[in-house]
Amino acid sequence: MTFHVQVLTTSRADFGIYASALAAMASHPDLTPKLVVTGMHMSKRHGISLAAIEASPYPIAAKFKCLSEADTPVEIARGMARVTAGMSEVLEQNRPDLLLTLGDRFEMLAAALAAVPFAVPIAHIHGGEETEGAIDNVFRHMLTKMSHLHFPATQTSADRIRQMGEAEDRIILAGAPALDSIAEIARVSANDIKARFGLDITKPFHLVTYHPVTLEPEVSMSELRNMLTVLDGIDDQIVISGTNADTGGLSVAKEIEDFAAKKDNVILVDSFGAAAYYTVMHYAQSMIGNSSSGIIEAASAGLPVVNIGARQDGRERSANVVDTVGTVADIHAALNTAVAMRGQTFLNVYGQGNAGRCIAEGISNFLKSSPTARKRFADLAI
């Protein structure tokens, strides 16, 4: 007997992170992974990455749209409602043995909500982390309390999950699965990168990703404009990746597009795909912005990071991260520090690259134990 694991993917980012876990499950004798595709994968504004999912070797159990082109709070909330409704239809037609989720996106939480009345066990990767500047922080912790099996990336995250009353035997310290992919995925050639994105990785460039700080929108726009002022003084190539489907994302994207239109050295990329993205990370002089990728993955690529503002506050850092407030002077100073660090080797606090196999084996053992949706609150000894 093999167990059917539905893997929920909502963005180019989480699909790349899932890669090693998907491969490990597909090769596991007990597990059959199938994808449920929604969120930014189906959004024109975010580049429609569905084609990359369809080209993967993993079967798609279902796909449905949930996002509108607006990014107001009411539209985000309506999007959550559409995800819950869409996922309920998926589960009614094709109920899995387990639903695998990742991270802190509102689409992940909304889909997991649909699984509760169906009594489908939920597994969660990257629980227990903190991002104090984003509403995603709440979504992540809510997912933890809804989930039956946990794969935190660090010991600190595992300890936080215990503090939330989750049972010891349901918490498996796995590390970050994206680090497996950084080590294993074949690099894309410089010629291919140039042909697909217009970026010459044989010459100096900086990788920029800036997402809205959803709990502090006014601060977010000030930080963004200050960052663009610093970038305006850089002669190197600058490649800026797309923003998330968050509240305020359209305003951030508009500022970036207006900036890029005036600059010959700026390249906008909606979606690299995992192989190209990890290739670019290995060659960049620095990463600038407030993306979780800079905190979790960049150290394994030897990439120094200028982390701007409060969006990632609370997350553990490796030595490659230079934190800065969002003033022009501080961003400029942090960038000089980061560039001077290029060529160093960094120990990544999020693991060394064995998460995929750990996740597959943990899911198999969990499902073979004949689990139910019943949960017990594990009180800590005081």
Secondary structure, DSSP 8 states (H G I E B T S, - for coil): --EEEEEEE-SHHHHHHHHHHHHHHHTSTTEEEEEEE-GGGG-GGGT-THHHHHTSSS-EEEE-----S--SHHHHHHHHHHHHHHHHHHHHHS--SEEEEETT-HHHHHHHHHHTTTT--EEEESTT---TTSTHHHHHHHHHHH-SEEE-SSHHHHHHHHHTT--GGGB-----THHHHHHHS----HHHHHHHH---TTS-EEEEE----TT-HHHHHHHHHHHHHHHHT--SEEEEE---S-TTHHHHHHHHHHHHHT-TTEEEES---HHHHHHHHHH-SEEEE--HHHHHTGGGGT--EEEESSTTTTS---TTEEEE-SSHHHHHHHHHHHHHHTT-----TT-SS-HHHHHHHHHHHHHHT---S---------
